[in-house]
Amino acid sequence: MKAPRGTKDVLPKEVYKWHYLEDTFRETCKNFGYNEIRTPIFEHTELFKRGVGETTDIVQKEMYSFQDNGGRDITLKPEGTAPVVRSFIEHKLYADAQPTKLYYATPSFRYERPQAGRLRAFHQFGIEVFGTTNPQIDAEIIGVAMDFFSRLHIKNLELRINSVGCKKCRSEYNEILKKYLSTKVENLCNTCNDRYERNPMRIIDCKNEKCKEEVIDIPLMIDHLCEECNNDFNQLKESLNLMDIDFIVDPKIVRGLDYYTKTAFEIISNEIGSQSTVCGGGRYDGLIEQLGGPSTPGIGFGMGIERLLLTLENNNINIPKPDNLDVFIVSLGEKSNRESVKILKSIRKERLSADKDYLERSMKAQFKYANKRNARFCIVIGENEIEKGVVTLKNMETGEQRELSIHHIGQEIKNICK
């Protein structure tokens, strides 16, 4: 038996990297005043059809959907925003003091061709802010992402921003776009033909090379913004400048989800080939209302953890390995083996990590195993030590040895390990 295609086990020798990223992300979010939210792995399919959008590749091609035993249409969540919005509405978080600032780390699922940095079962960090239209919060969530990357020592990043307009100016722009595309639509792919009717701006995002060439001079949303959207975009740029965050205005960023309005952004790494976007997000001021909640603005981002790990690897950034064990007990003889059980309990009671031999290895083999476990210290106990009421403590890095009283050994080890 093998894991399904597009999935990957995280083995014990690698999981410390995940812990490091998760701890760093949580610490970053805490510094910016965000609270964690956790939503279920699966939701009603309708949530993603209404929230993510019928015209998206996710809904049309990539969702893992099924009927449960009660005949309900269920989908494994392909992204994090819609479930958080559903929770915000269901639990009436809009009645609390605003804005609501949330973060999450979640598994997600999409049926797409596996490749470097892209799996069918993957994991995401994300942030969502509800309750304010102030462009300074747009800059802040970009700041969260950039600060997180800085803590990971990732360089060669490029922030690209755009505005995809609001309902008012998008409607006017779509008419201009359709007029431009009307003479070209026959030469576009089937997906673009479908988008022509439903969401013509998504044609800018088509990856088909022929389509790209056909619409190379396509009108851009940023040149047709209403006064409000234009002012907001200027305030976003001003706030990023105040935060000393460099950016490039990229008018062809439209993002792959239907719910985006106004701010859209991507953070690009040049280290992982064609899959270069390590973080993407934007504003979605109509989504909460669209899903049945009160009119409430929102903005957020998502970043793939697997892709982030690949970025670290390609930047030759090594995540420090933690000590696997504080203490390993090397016991010699049956009486010592029994005594080691009591010592183990005493050490663990002090919230230190400790282990012992369970395979009746020789002393040399036990020390070798302790090295493989990356133990900081070894406690050696034999018949002579028991008679004297002591143990020998060996520092595995320096080789230094000392005797400690077997009584209150847990507290003594705790003081040494501080």
Secondary structure, 3 states (H helix, E strand, C coil): CCCCCCCCCCCCCCHHHHHHHHHHHHHHHHHCCCEECCCCCEEEHHHHHHHCCCCCHHHHHHCEEEECCCCCEEEECCCCHHHHHHHHHHCCHHHCCCCEEEEEEEEEECCCCCECCECCEEEEEEEEEECCCCHHHHHHHHHHHHHHHHHCCCCCEEEEEEECCCHHHHHHHHHHHHHHHCCCHHHCCHHHHHHHHHCHHHHHHCCCHHHHHHCCCCCCHHHHCCHHHHHHHHHHHHHHHHCCCCCEECCCCCCCCCCCEEEEEEEEECCCCCCCEEEEEEECCCHHHHCCCCCCCEEEEEEEHHHHHHHHHHCCCCCCCCCCEEEEEEECCHHHHHHHHHHHHHHHHCCCCEEECCCCCCHHHHHHHHHHCCEEEEEEECHHHHHHCEEEEEECCCCCEEEEECCCHHHHHHHHHC
